[in-house]
Amino acid sequence: MYAIIMNGGKQYKIEENKILKIEKINNKIGKNIIFKKILLFVKNKLIKIGYPYVKNIIIKAKILNHGKNIKTKIIKFRRRKNQRKKIGHRQNYTNIKIIKIIN
């Protein structure tokens, strides 16, 4: 049994007891959250496809921790102009553990 959810403009394939790194969620560590934007649900031979989302399915997850990814370096360079610009970016994330998929 698995599902595909949408969070932060990205899609994630989830299963029970799986740990995911997703876009940052502004909740405290240890708090349970519920996902309602479910795009696809598969259980054995039962397949439900959302239009745009599947109804009557709830996914419960627990927030494990928050953090930042490693720094990504962005370099903008224009040739023959002696112009260079170096920027760094660290994206925030949240680790979650899928507790249960309720259908």
Phi, psi and omega in degrees: 000130177210169179214161174242122182245166178240130178209126178065030180079006179239157180249139182229136173270124184237152173222164180295144180064020178265142178257129183237152171251111184239176176302152186298135175246130183275070173225165182282157177294136180093350181279143177275142178233162181235132175259132180243346179271082183254121184271327184211142177225130181231127175220112186054248179257002177274121179236125176243125179248131183279153177222076001274338181235153177281136180262161175065023174233132182237137177241121179258138180219161180238136180280124180268310178195169177242157178188188177233143176288172175293157185289132173260129182262130179244126180238124175252130187220133175243123184290148177060011181247355184056042180237120178226145179219125181243124182232145174243151180219134174237116183276135175283147178216167176229131173270130178233157174239127180284120181272308187206145172249114184254124176237000000 
